[in-house]
Amino acid sequence: DNVYNFGHLSIDNLERLNLLSTDELKIKTGVDFALPTILCTFHPETVNYESNALYAQEICDAFSELNEFQILITMPNSDTGSAIIRNSFETLAKSNNHIFTTENLGTIGYLSAMKHCKMMVGNTSSGFVEASYFPTTVINLGERQTGRIITPNIFNTPILKQQIIEAVRINANNTYENTKIQIYGSGNTAELICNEV
């Protein structure tokens, strides 16, 4: 009786933000989002964390082959195993001119990249909440987000090179015209909360 499902405050925020254009994103990131671009954020797996080096290698091997896309990788958080993942991505970018890394895009930059990218690949919670707003295709890797609601734009994929490649290519042309995913609210969550208190 005391639990209310009003939505997510991030959607309220998205409704009010002025996001960057592809031209502005190119200036900020050096990546031309007018071209097919994958946005990747991959944090260490908290289950089977000893396998993070293997996971990083599988992702890197997949990204090396997906050279029909630009790939912009934002660095992982500081969970156990993040240094291994970070080093793998930095090494990958040095030897592949279609792959870029950045420490942090900031809120506006990251959400703008999410809006304009062809798809997201990784295991970040933003692939569940914020990506549903646009909506953007999400290839969700591994088990980090297990238990979250799976919306129609999300495709769960094991962290295996060939399966990542297949998931990306199969879903590369997904479109969501006239599709609204509003399980996290329609931008009035704060108002609903305040009215209930």
WOUR-V984867 format. One record per run of one state. SS is the DSSP state (helix for helix, strand for strand, loop for the rest). FROM is the first residue (numbers start at 1). LEN is the number of residues. If there is no record, write none. Layout:
SS_FROM_LEN ; SS_FROM_LEN
This chain:
loop_1_8 ; helix_9_8 ; loop_17_5 ; helix_22_8 ; loop_30_7 ; strand_37_5 ; loop_42_7 ; helix_49_17 ; loop_66_4 ; strand_70_5 ; loop_75_7 ; helix_82_13 ; loop_95_4 ; strand_99_4 ; loop_103_3 ; helix_106_11 ; loop_117_2 ; strand_119_4 ; loop_123_2 ; helix_125_3 ; loop_128_2 ; helix_130_5 ; loop_135_3 ; strand_138_4 ; loop_142_12 ; strand_154_4 ; loop_158_3 ; helix_161_10 ; loop_171_18 ; helix_189_8 ; loop_197_1
